[in-house]
Amino acid sequence: MSFNRTMALVDALTDAQISYGNLRGLELNLRQLLAEKAEDLAPARLGDAANGRVGKEAHEPLVVTIISRNKCQTIAVILASLACGVVVNPLNPELTATELDVVLAHSAPLLVIKDAEIEIPADYAALPIQAFFDALVEADEGYDFRSITGSLLIYTSGTTGKPKGVLLAAEQLLINAESGLRELPYCTGDDSRQNVTASVLPPYHTFTLVSDVFPALLSGAYCVVFPNFEMRHMALLQEQLTAYPIRSYSAVPLIFNIISRLRIDFTRSQVAFAISGAAPLANEVRTAYESTTGHVLIPCYGMTEACCFIAISPRHAIRPGSCGKPILPLRIIDDHGNQTGPNVAGEIEITGRSVIKLGYFKDAGQFSDLFDKYGWFRTGDVAYLDEDGYLFIAGRKKNMVIRGGEKVHLEDIESCLAGMSCAAVSIVSPAVPDRIVLFKTPDAPDNDEIVRRIKLALGSKHLPDEIRMIEEIPLTPTGKIVRARLAALV
């Protein structure tokens, strides 16, 4: 079979296949369309986009935004866009109108590729995503992921503050994905075509792209694309895990816990390992999962600003409570800016070729405090390294939680409830998933009204897990909330 006809993506819902030739055909069609949309589309401008150069010193980058609930098609368009040399920005199709307006205004896309029913302001050129697949052709040559020149733009911040877009160039994506291929137990050499993966996480974050999709394409294998994880898809997951020779997939601890509790049958599957990230993995969850499924669950640590992987656990030397050993330059810094010794907690700082260097997309220096003068990125995560170099996450310095791979900033919730005497705290531990506890004073609205306002303005992911009454919100002399005192009450 010629390479162009080899499967690259498979839709687990429909069994529809997208070959490497289809991806190349999609790339060529998109390239022609973009040329028609921008007559001044020139190599120099495409190069600016690929290298993250924006603003007065360079041409504005060409941004293609994707908003679709069809996950397999979304991933295919992401891959085609990366090959075209543009900046591709996949967005959560469940964003509220307010959230969508803020991101689109900030990224200023040349083209929005979306589901027909998703409404956007008329200011943006838009095309239905299905149109690309109604006339999908198979090019004579196959898609080559190693030849991508575009960039991936991922927004990570809350929406009532300034948008924080992480712009990741092709080189960074390739370096981080290839690091995962080396450090994780993927097949190598002549066996690399066996690296069939599954994607169960959203494609508008880097985790499943770098950990599942990219390794499959770098190996000449394919990725089976499942809908974003939901309980109603559990039967499909179990069925397709045995229908295809899937060797690995990535997920968050909550998903692994559910799979263990439901005792999903992996006995007829070929899954050799699973990758855990985006939240602390309790050792009890890991051992229960491994006992249920019969394959290893590998704890990792990463973040969008590093493309994905920062630390990966050695398969045969996993240490309980640790997320592994750093795969890029990493140090632990105390409150005085000094590097700590073994088993002493401090803030994680990282650098390296896959870590962002020039700040956030169009940030105009607004987040320069997140980088030191030598370019080390301050992650906001608190951790320590033991004497053997294993990384242990102790908490978050930043005032946020992660839900379904998305960062939820507590200040967004409080801004939404401004004037209501409310304060939010995050509760994070390896044994308990990220929780939001909202405190309110007796003069605040009732719980139903609070929930209604948050959901309307920010969406369901910002809803608190618990609302508690308190006589007075503790404040510093400068009016800042003393969250440690609130957290101590939980």
C-alpha positions as CSV (number, residue, x, y, z in Angstrom):
1,M,0.0,0.0,0.0
2,S,1.4,3.4,-0.9
3,F,2.0,5.8,2.0
4,N,-0.5,8.4,0.7
5,R,-3.3,5.8,1.2
6,T,-2.2,4.8,4.7
7,M,-4.6,5.8,7.5
8,A,-3.6,8.9,9.5
9,L,-6.8,9.5,11.4
10,V,-9.9,7.4,12.2
11,D,-13.1,8.7,13.6
12,A,-14.1,6.3,16.4
13,L,-17.8,7.4,16.1
14,T,-18.2,6.6,12.4
15,D,-15.1,4.6,11.4
16,A,-14.5,7.2,8.7
17,Q,-10.8,7.3,7.7
18,I,-8.6,10.2,6.7
19,S,-5.4,9.1,5.0
20,Y,-2.0,10.8,4.7
21,G,-3.0,11.6,1.1
22,N,-6.2,13.1,2.3
23,L,-4.3,15.3,4.8
24,R,-2.0,16.4,2.0
25,G,-5.1,17.2,-0.2
26,L,-6.6,19.1,2.6
27,E,-3.4,21.1,3.0
28,L,-3.3,22.0,-0.7
29,N,-7.0,23.1,-0.7
30,L,-6.5,25.2,2.3
31,R,-3.3,26.8,0.9
32,Q,-5.2,27.8,-2.2
33,L,-8.1,29.2,-0.2
34,L,-5.8,31.3,2.0
35,A,-4.1,32.6,-1.1
36,E,-7.5,33.8,-2.4
37,K,-8.3,35.3,1.0
38,A,-5.1,37.2,1.3
39,E,-3.6,38.4,-2.0
40,D,-0.5,39.5,-0.2
41,L,0.2,36.0,1.2
42,A,4.0,35.8,0.8
43,P,6.6,33.5,2.1
44,A,8.0,36.2,4.4
45,R,4.7,36.7,6.0
46,L,4.2,33.0,6.5
47,G,7.6,32.8,8.0
48,D,6.7,35.5,10.5
49,A,3.7,33.5,11.5
50,A,5.7,30.3,11.9
51,N,8.3,32.0,14.0
52,G,5.9,33.9,16.2
53,R,7.0,37.4,15.1
54,V,4.2,39.9,15.5
55,G,3.6,43.6,15.8
56,K,5.3,46.6,14.3
57,E,8.6,44.7,13.7
58,A,6.9,42.2,11.4
59,H,3.8,41.4,9.4
60,E,0.8,40.4,11.4
61,P,0.5,36.6,11.5
62,L,-2.1,34.8,9.4
63,V,-4.4,33.2,11.9
64,V,-6.9,30.4,11.0
65,T,-9.4,29.7,13.8
66,I,-11.2,26.4,14.1
67,I,-14.5,26.0,16.0
68,S,-16.1,22.6,15.6
69,R,-17.7,19.8,17.6
70,N,-16.4,17.3,15.0
71,K,-13.2,16.4,16.7
72,C,-11.7,14.3,13.9
73,Q,-12.2,17.0,11.3
74,T,-10.9,19.6,13.7
75,I,-7.6,17.7,14.1
76,A,-7.3,17.2,10.3
77,V,-7.7,21.0,9.7
78,I,-5.2,21.7,12.5
79,L,-2.7,19.4,10.7
80,A,-3.4,20.9,7.3
81,S,-3.0,24.5,8.7
82,L,0.4,23.6,10.3
83,A,1.6,22.4,7.0
84,C,0.4,25.6,5.3
85,G,2.7,27.7,7.5
86,V,-0.1,29.7,9.2
87,V,-1.0,30.2,12.9
88,V,-3.9,27.8,13.7
89,N,-6.1,28.4,16.7
90,P,-8.5,25.7,17.7
91,L,-11.2,26.9,20.1
92,N,-13.6,25.2,22.4
93,P,-17.0,25.1,20.6
94,E,-18.8,25.5,23.9
95,L,-17.3,28.9,24.6
96,T,-19.9,31.5,25.5
97,A,-20.6,34.4,23.1
98,T,-18.6,36.7,25.4
99,E,-15.6,34.4,25.6
100,L,-15.6,33.9,21.8
101,D,-15.8,37.6,21.1
102,V,-12.8,38.3,23.3
103,V,-10.6,35.7,21.8
104,L,-11.6,36.5,18.2
105,A,-11.0,40.2,18.8
106,H,-7.5,39.4,20.2
107,S,-6.4,36.9,17.5
108,A,-8.0,38.7,14.5
109,P,-8.2,35.6,12.3
110,L,-8.0,35.8,8.5
111,L,-10.5,32.9,8.4
112,V,-12.8,31.0,10.8
113,I,-13.5,27.4,9.9
114,K,-16.5,26.3,12.0
115,D,-19.6,24.3,12.3
116,A,-22.5,25.9,10.4
117,E,-24.6,26.3,13.5
118,I,-21.9,28.2,15.5
119,E,-22.5,31.9,15.3
120,I,-19.7,34.4,15.2
121,P,-19.7,38.2,14.5
122,A,-20.1,39.1,10.8
123,D,-16.7,40.9,10.9
124,Y,-14.9,37.6,10.3
125,A,-14.7,35.5,7.1
126,A,-16.1,32.1,7.8
127,L,-16.5,28.8,6.1
128,P,-18.3,25.6,7.2
129,I,-15.8,22.9,8.1
130,Q,-17.9,20.2,6.4
131,A,-17.2,21.9,3.0
132,F,-13.6,20.8,3.2
133,F,-14.6,17.2,3.7
134,D,-17.5,17.0,1.2
135,A,-14.9,17.4,-1.5
136,L,-11.9,15.7,0.2
137,V,-9.4,14.4,-2.3
138,E,-6.4,12.1,-1.9
139,A,-3.1,13.7,-3.1
140,D,-0.5,11.6,-4.9
141,E,1.9,12.2,-2.1
142,G,1.3,11.8,1.6
143,Y,1.3,14.4,4.4
144,D,4.7,14.8,6.1
145,F,4.3,16.1,9.7
146,R,8.0,16.6,10.0
147,S,7.8,19.3,7.3
148,I,5.3,21.6,9.1
149,T,6.1,25.3,9.2
150,G,3.1,26.7,10.9
151,S,2.3,27.6,14.6
152,L,-0.3,26.5,17.1
153,L,-2.0,29.2,19.1
154,I,-3.7,28.1,22.3
155,Y,-5.5,30.4,24.7
156,T,-5.1,29.6,28.3
157,S,-6.4,32.5,30.4
158,G,-9.8,33.5,31.8
159,T,-11.9,35.8,29.7
160,T,-12.6,38.8,32.1
161,G,-8.9,39.5,32.1
162,K,-6.4,39.9,29.3
163,P,-6.3,36.9,26.9
164,K,-3.2,34.9,27.2
165,G,-2.4,33.1,23.9
166,V,0.5,30.6,23.8
167,L,2.1,30.6,20.3
168,L,4.0,27.5,19.7
169,A,6.2,27.3,16.5
170,A,6.6,24.1,14.4
171,E,10.1,23.5,15.8
172,Q,8.8,23.6,19.4
173,L,6.0,21.2,18.6
174,L,8.3,18.7,16.9
175,I,10.9,18.9,19.7
176,N,8.4,18.2,22.4
177,A,6.5,15.4,20.5
178,E,9.8,13.7,19.7
179,S,10.9,14.0,23.3
180,G,7.7,12.1,24.2
181,L,8.5,9.4,21.6
182,R,12.0,8.9,23.1
183,E,11.0,8.9,26.8
184,L,7.7,7.0,26.7
185,P,7.5,3.3,25.7
186,Y,6.6,3.8,22.1
187,C,7.8,1.4,19.5
188,T,11.0,2.4,17.6
189,G,12.7,1.5,14.3
190,D,10.9,-0.9,12.1
191,D,8.2,-1.4,14.7
192,S,7.2,2.3,14.9
193,R,4.2,1.8,12.6
194,Q,2.7,0.0,15.5
195,N,2.4,3.3,17.5
196,V,-1.4,3.5,17.0
197,T,-2.8,5.9,19.5
198,A,-6.2,7.1,20.7
199,S,-7.3,10.6,21.4
200,V,-10.0,11.0,24.1
201,L,-9.2,14.6,25.2
202,P,-10.2,18.0,23.5
203,P,-8.1,19.1,20.5
204,Y,-8.1,22.8,21.6
205,H,-5.4,21.9,24.2
206,T,-1.9,20.6,23.5
207,F,-2.0,17.5,25.6
208,T,-3.8,15.1,23.2
209,L,-2.2,16.7,20.1
210,V,1.4,16.3,21.4
211,S,0.9,13.1,23.4
212,D,-1.4,11.2,21.0
213,V,-1.8,12.7,17.5
214,F,1.7,13.9,16.7
215,P,3.5,10.7,17.9
216,A,1.3,8.6,15.7
217,L,2.0,10.8,12.6
218,L,5.8,10.9,13.4
219,S,5.7,7.1,13.4
220,G,3.7,6.7,10.2
221,A,0.9,5.1,12.2
222,Y,-2.6,6.5,12.9
223,C,-4.7,8.0,15.7
224,V,-8.2,6.8,16.5
225,V,-10.1,9.9,17.5
226,F,-12.8,9.5,20.1
227,P,-15.3,12.2,21.1
228,N,-14.2,14.1,24.2
229,F,-14.6,11.9,27.2
230,E,-18.1,11.5,28.5
231,M,-19.9,8.7,30.4
232,R,-22.2,8.2,27.4
233,H,-19.2,7.2,25.3
234,M,-17.9,4.5,27.6
235,A,-19.4,1.6,25.6
236,L,-17.8,3.1,22.4
237,L,-14.5,3.4,24.1
238,Q,-14.5,-0.2,25.2
239,E,-15.6,-1.4,21.7
240,Q,-13.1,0.5,19.7
241,L,-10.2,-0.2,22.0
242,T,-10.5,-3.8,20.8
243,A,-11.5,-3.0,17.2
244,Y,-8.2,-1.1,16.5
245,P,-4.7,-2.1,17.6
246,I,-4.4,0.9,19.9
247,R,-1.1,0.9,21.9
248,S,-1.5,4.1,24.0
249,Y,-3.7,7.0,24.9
250,S,-3.5,10.0,27.2
251,A,-6.1,11.3,29.8
252,V,-6.5,13.0,33.1
253,P,-6.7,11.3,36.5
254,L,-10.4,11.6,36.7
255,I,-10.9,9.6,33.6
256,F,-8.5,6.8,34.8
257,N,-10.4,6.7,38.0
258,I,-13.8,6.3,36.2
259,I,-12.3,3.5,34.0
260,S,-11.1,1.7,37.1
261,R,-14.4,2.0,38.9
262,L,-16.4,0.8,35.9
263,R,-13.9,-2.0,35.4
264,I,-13.6,-1.3,31.6
265,D,-12.4,-4.5,30.0
266,F,-8.9,-4.2,28.3
267,T,-8.2,-7.9,28.1
268,R,-8.8,-8.1,24.3
269,S,-7.1,-4.7,23.6
270,Q,-3.4,-4.1,22.6
271,V,-3.0,-1.1,24.9
272,A,0.5,-1.2,26.4
273,F,0.5,2.0,28.4
274,A,-1.5,5.1,29.2
275,I,-0.2,8.7,29.9
276,S,-1.6,10.8,32.8
277,G,-1.3,14.5,33.0
278,A,-3.0,17.9,33.6
279,A,-3.6,17.2,37.3
280,P,-2.0,15.3,40.2
281,L,-2.3,11.6,39.9
282,A,-2.9,9.9,43.2
283,N,-1.0,6.6,43.7
284,E,-4.2,4.9,44.6
285,V,-5.7,5.8,41.3
286,R,-2.7,4.6,39.4
287,T,-2.4,1.3,41.1
288,A,-6.2,0.6,40.8
289,Y,-6.1,1.5,37.1
290,E,-3.1,-0.8,36.5
291,S,-4.8,-3.6,38.4
292,T,-8.0,-3.2,36.4
293,T,-6.5,-2.9,32.9
294,G,-3.2,-4.8,33.1
295,H,-1.1,-2.1,31.6
296,V,1.1,0.7,33.0
297,L,-0.2,4.2,33.7
298,I,2.7,6.7,33.4
299,P,2.5,9.9,35.4
300,C,3.7,13.1,33.6
301,Y,3.8,16.8,34.2
302,G,3.5,19.5,31.5
303,M,1.9,22.8,30.5
304,T,1.0,24.6,27.3
305,E,3.9,27.1,27.6
306,A,6.3,24.1,27.2
307,C,4.2,22.6,24.3
308,C,3.2,19.7,26.6
309,F,5.8,17.5,28.4
310,I,8.1,18.8,31.1
311,A,8.6,15.7,33.2
312,I,7.9,12.0,32.4
313,S,8.1,9.0,34.7
314,P,10.4,6.2,33.7
315,R,8.2,3.2,32.8
316,H,10.0,0.7,35.0
317,A,10.9,3.1,37.8
318,I,7.7,5.1,38.6
319,R,7.9,6.7,42.0
320,P,4.6,7.0,44.0
321,G,3.5,10.7,44.2
322,S,6.0,11.9,41.6
323,C,5.2,13.0,38.0
324,G,8.6,11.8,36.8
325,K,12.0,13.3,35.9
326,P,12.4,16.5,34.0
327,I,13.0,16.2,30.2
328,L,14.0,19.8,29.8
329,P,16.0,22.3,32.0
330,L,14.1,22.8,35.2
331,R,14.9,24.3,38.6
332,I,13.1,25.0,41.9
333,I,13.3,28.6,43.2
334,D,12.5,29.9,46.7
335,D,10.8,33.2,47.5
336,H,14.2,34.9,47.5
337,G,15.2,33.8,44.0
338,N,17.6,31.1,45.2
339,Q,17.6,27.6,43.8
340,T,16.5,25.1,46.5
341,G,18.2,21.8,47.4
342,P,16.6,18.3,47.4
343,N,13.2,17.9,49.0
344,V,12.8,21.7,49.5
345,A,9.7,23.1,47.8
346,G,9.6,26.2,45.7
347,E,8.3,27.5,42.4
348,I,9.1,25.5,39.2
349,E,11.0,27.5,36.5
350,I,11.7,26.0,33.1
351,T,13.6,26.8,29.9
352,G,14.5,24.9,26.8
353,R,13.8,24.8,23.1
354,S,10.1,23.9,23.5
355,V,9.4,26.6,26.0
356,I,8.0,30.0,24.9
357,K,10.6,32.7,24.9
358,L,9.0,35.9,23.5
359,G,6.1,36.1,25.9
360,Y,2.5,35.5,25.0
361,F,0.8,36.2,21.7
362,K,0.3,40.0,21.2
363,D,0.9,40.6,24.9
364,A,3.0,43.8,24.5
365,G,5.0,42.8,27.6
366,Q,2.0,42.6,29.8
367,F,3.2,39.2,31.2
368,S,6.9,39.9,31.3
369,D,7.0,39.2,35.0
370,L,6.5,35.5,34.2
371,F,10.1,35.4,32.8
372,D,13.3,36.2,34.6
373,K,16.1,38.2,32.9
374,Y,17.7,35.0,31.5
375,G,14.5,33.8,30.0
376,W,13.5,31.2,32.6
377,F,9.7,30.8,32.6
378,R,8.0,31.0,36.0
379,T,5.3,28.3,35.9
380,G,3.4,29.2,39.1
381,D,3.5,25.6,40.2
382,V,5.1,24.7,43.5
383,A,7.1,21.5,43.7
384,Y,10.3,19.9,44.9
385,L,12.9,17.5,43.4
386,D,14.1,14.6,45.5
387,E,17.7,13.4,45.8
388,D,17.2,11.3,42.7
389,G,15.8,14.0,40.5
390,Y,12.1,13.0,40.7
391,L,9.7,15.9,40.6
392,F,6.9,16.1,43.2
393,I,4.1,18.7,42.7
394,A,3.1,20.3,46.0
395,G,0.5,22.8,44.8
396,R,-0.1,25.9,42.7
397,K,1.2,29.3,43.4
398,K,-1.1,30.7,40.8
399,N,-4.7,31.3,41.9
400,M,-6.4,28.8,39.5
401,V,-7.6,25.3,39.1
402,I,-7.6,23.0,36.0
403,R,-10.8,21.5,34.9
404,G,-10.8,19.1,31.9
405,G,-7.5,20.5,30.9
406,E,-8.6,24.1,31.0
407,K,-7.3,26.7,33.4
408,V,-10.1,28.4,35.5
409,H,-8.9,31.6,37.2
410,L,-10.6,32.4,40.4
411,E,-10.4,36.1,39.8
412,D,-12.7,35.6,36.9
413,I,-15.4,34.2,39.2
414,E,-15.0,37.0,41.7
415,S,-15.1,39.7,38.9
416,C,-18.3,38.1,37.7
417,L,-19.7,38.5,41.2
418,A,-18.3,41.9,41.9
419,G,-20.1,43.7,44.7
420,M,-21.5,40.5,46.1
421,S,-19.0,39.9,48.9
422,C,-17.8,36.6,47.5
423,A,-14.4,35.0,47.4
424,A,-13.2,31.7,45.8
425,V,-10.4,29.4,46.8
426,S,-9.0,26.3,45.1
427,I,-8.4,23.1,47.0
428,V,-5.7,21.0,45.3
429,S,-4.2,17.7,46.5
430,P,-3.1,14.4,45.0
431,A,-6.1,12.7,46.7
432,V,-8.7,15.2,45.6
433,P,-9.3,16.7,42.1
434,D,-9.2,20.4,41.8
435,R,-12.2,21.9,43.6
436,I,-13.5,25.4,43.8
437,V,-15.1,26.5,47.1
438,L,-16.9,29.9,47.0
439,F,-17.3,31.8,50.3
440,K,-20.1,34.4,50.6
441,T,-21.2,36.8,53.3
442,P,-24.8,36.9,54.7
443,D,-25.7,39.9,52.5
444,A,-24.7,38.1,49.2
445,P,-27.5,36.7,46.9
446,D,-28.8,33.2,47.3
447,N,-26.9,30.3,45.8
448,D,-29.2,29.8,42.8
449,E,-28.6,33.5,41.8
450,I,-24.8,33.1,42.2
451,V,-24.8,30.0,40.1
452,R,-27.0,31.6,37.4
453,R,-24.7,34.6,37.1
454,I,-21.5,32.6,36.9
455,K,-23.0,30.2,34.3
456,L,-24.3,33.0,32.2
457,A,-21.1,35.0,32.1
458,L,-18.4,32.3,32.2
459,G,-19.9,28.9,31.5
460,S,-20.3,25.8,33.5
461,K,-16.6,25.1,34.0
462,H,-16.4,28.1,36.4
463,L,-19.1,26.9,38.7
464,P,-18.0,26.3,42.3
465,D,-18.2,22.8,43.8
466,E,-19.4,24.2,47.1
467,I,-20.7,27.5,48.4
468,R,-20.1,28.3,52.1
469,M,-21.3,31.1,54.3
470,I,-18.8,33.3,56.2
471,E,-19.4,36.3,58.3
472,E,-16.6,38.4,56.7
473,I,-14.2,37.9,53.8
474,P,-10.7,38.2,55.2
475,L,-8.7,41.0,53.5
476,T,-5.2,42.3,53.7
477,P,-4.6,46.0,54.5
478,T,-4.4,46.7,50.7
479,G,-7.7,45.0,50.1
480,K,-6.5,41.6,48.8
481,I,-8.3,38.4,49.8
482,V,-6.4,36.3,52.3
483,R,-7.1,33.0,50.6
484,A,-4.9,30.9,52.9
485,R,-7.3,31.7,55.8
486,L,-10.3,30.7,53.7
487,A,-8.6,27.5,52.5
488,A,-7.9,26.6,56.2
489,L,-11.7,26.6,56.8
490,V,-12.3,23.9,54.2
